[in-house]
Amino acid sequence: MTVQRFEDLKMWQKSQDLAVEIYSIFSKTNDFGFRDQITRASVSISNNIAEGFERQSNADFKRFLYFALASNSQVRSMSYLSERLDYTDKDKSKILIEKTNEVSKMLYAFIKSMK
């Protein structure tokens, strides 16, 4: 079965879920710089998957999947930082880190399948 729409990709769906959760958790954070950076990075994951998919070239798609991985890593890094800055508790940051790890695994597996 060939995927016809990026919306059908599980990695896109999971990254959208992650972005919604990030927005929910950090929407009231007073540190605008932190909030802006983590929300932009979280949205960038699914946007890069979508943009790469629509390029209709495996080379371009793969390149955008690597961009998505980089944004996902940024969200994971900031999730650690959010706990250290007391923006989240340990349990909340652990959940975010686990979700970013899940998205990373999906992205890496998809990239590997394209080789």
N, C-alpha and C positions, 0 to 999 in steps of 0.2 A: 504494500500500500504506500503510495506516494502522498506526502502531505501537500495539500493545495493552498493552505492559508497558514500564515504564521500563528494565528489564534489557536490552531490545533496542536501546536507544539507544547508539550508538557513543561519544558524549560521556560517558555514565555509565560505560561499560566502561573507557574510557581514564582517567577520573578515579579509578576504583577501583584500576587498575594503579598510578597515581601514588601513591595513599595507601599501598599495600602497599610500594612502593619507599621512600617516606619513612620508614615504620616500620622497614624493614630497615636503612636507612642510619643513622638517629638513635636506634635502640633502646638503644644503649649510651652515648649522650652523657650526660656527667655534669651538664651545665647543664639542670636540670629545667625551668626557665622556658622556655628555648628549645625544648627537646624537646616539651614540652606544647603550646606555641603552634603549632609547625609541624605536629605530628601532628593536632591538633584542626582546624586550617585545612584540611589535606589531606582529612580525612574529611568535612568540611563541604561540600566541592565535590559529591561524589556524593549526599550526603544531601539537599542542596538541590534537586538535579535530581530525585531520587525524590519528595521531598515536593511539589514544584511540579507534577510530572506527575500525582500522585494527587489534586490539588485539582480536577481536571476543569474548570478555567476557564482560558482562554488568558491572561487578564489576570494571574491568580495565578501561572500557570506561568511567564510571562515575568518577573514580579517575582522569583520564586525563582531563575530562571536568572541574573538580575543579582546575586543574593546569591552564587550559585556562582562567578560571575566575580570578585567581590570576594575571596572566599576563595582562589581560584586566584591572584589577584594577590598576596595575602599570602604564599602559598607561594613564589611566584617571588621576591618581595622577600627573604624569609628565606633562599632558596637563595643569593642574592648574599652575604648576611650570613654564611652558614655558611662560605663560603670565606674571607672576611675574618677570621673568628674561628678559622680553622684547624680547623673541625669536618669540613670536606670539602676535597678537593683541587680544583684548577681543573677537571679533566676531569669529576669527579662533579657539581660545581655546574653546569657547562655542560649536562650531560645533563638535570638537573632543570629548568633554565631552558628548554631546548628542549621538554621534555614539557609544561611549563605553557603555553608559547606555543602548542603544538598544541591543548591543551584550550581555550585562549582562542579560537582560530580556530574551533573546532567550536561553541563556545557562541555566539559572535557570529553565525556563519552560521545557526544554528538560530533565534536571536532574529530575525534579519533575515527569515527565511522566514515568520515568524509575523505580520509587519506587514501 
